[in-house]
Amino acid sequence: MRARDFPEGFLFGAATSSHQVEGGNDNCDWWDFELAGGSKDPSGNACEHYGRYPDDIALLRSLGLNSYRFSLEWSRIEPEPGRLDTRQLEHYRQMALACREQDVEPIVTLHHFTLPRWLSERGGVLAPDSTDRFASFCAAAADALEGAARYIVTINEPMVLVLMGYLDGVWPPGRKSPVSAVAAARRLVRWHREAYARIHARHPDMLLGVAKHWIDFQPRERGSATQRRGAQVEDYLFNRWYMRAIRGTYQFIGLNYYSTRYVTSLTRGEPLASADEAHTEMGWSISPQGFQRALRALKEFERPILVTENGIAASDDEARRAYILDHLTAMRHAMREGVPVIGYQYWSLLDNFEWAEGYRPQFGIVAVDRETQERTVRESGRFYGEIARSGRLPHADPQT
């Protein structure tokens, strides 16, 4: 029998986030933003995952996956400043324990874009006491998860929140201010560092990290020194700056990778979709080679890498199957080059609420009927599950 492409115990799984799947998260900034017309659809009841999670975790396990990344909803846990809802803390503890009962490793994200309404009304990320509020919430969540979850992601995609919410203004709080964007980026560094300090002091056995969205910036013309320099500048500002600013405060690195962006000058780049390349229905160029380059780049930080998101929006499931195979193959190449990858979480387990884009994009390896909530496993999910079970890629290139 051919040797495994991925080691025993490799964390093959899928990911979701609370607001995108739970339904009824009506006490957060995103709910208000949706009602004000900030999304193509309101999130509404989403996938009703809040009540259906036991069946969804069992479905994930039935596919052959051994890990599940999900997030806590801060606005449920702390509905008013300083008042923790112990029932909600227990709910998320039970989610983690439900994973354990299915032999699924829970990977828990503490902040995945949404903020409690009360914090949003006081300035959100830039509120004077937001760092202390966030760190206190994280400490309480870690206490509730003790003995149930080991892998903890403090913040999901901090620089995406900065870009979309404070520079482009298309997510809450809807600002278009470079000054606010810089202040928000610096504040999110403090959020992570303080949360890390409090959790690590109380629970030193927990493994802490950040889920960092990494764009593969490349010069459109490799012979252009200006474009090469522009790609280096964007790579530093979006990718490396944050990770260097929090160096020493993580036991693993979460990588969210989706696309390559081509840079055409010192200050401009093309959209994530290149006209002459295949792209997803989100308009993002499909570049498994960029995934391999991103994994190589993260070796700089000398920690194990857990791919916390990678996936495709596609109505054609064959495109999803090909995307998964190509990206897992690129990941295997990186691992054989010495990149310390410990797991891969496909985004996403379920078709869900895709923020400002509403329900149109279909990322899930499991389809969800918006009317009946019926789950249907796609063939791409079965294909991915077979790789997870066997630890082998089909049609492996013999020289790698």
Secondary structure, DSSP 8 states (H G I E B T S, - for coil): ----SS-TT-EEEEE--HHHHS---TTBHHHHHIIIIISSS--TTTT-HHHHHHHHHHHHHHTT--EEEEE--HHHH-SBTTB--HHHHHHHHHHHHHHHHTT-EEEEEEESS--BHHHHTTTGGGSTTHHHHHHHHHHHHHHHHTTT--EEEEEE-HHHHHIIIIIS-SSTT----HHHHHHHHHHHHHHHHHHHHHHHHH-TTSEEEEEEEEEEEEESSTT-HHHHHHHHHHIIIIIIHHHHHTTTS-SSEEEEEEEEEEE-SSS-B--SS-TTS-B-TTS-B--HHHHHHHHHHGGGG-S-EEEEE-----S-HHHHHHHHHHHHHHHHHHHHTT--EEEEEEE-SB----GGGTT-----SEEE-TTT--EEE-HHHHHHHHHHHHT--TT--TT-
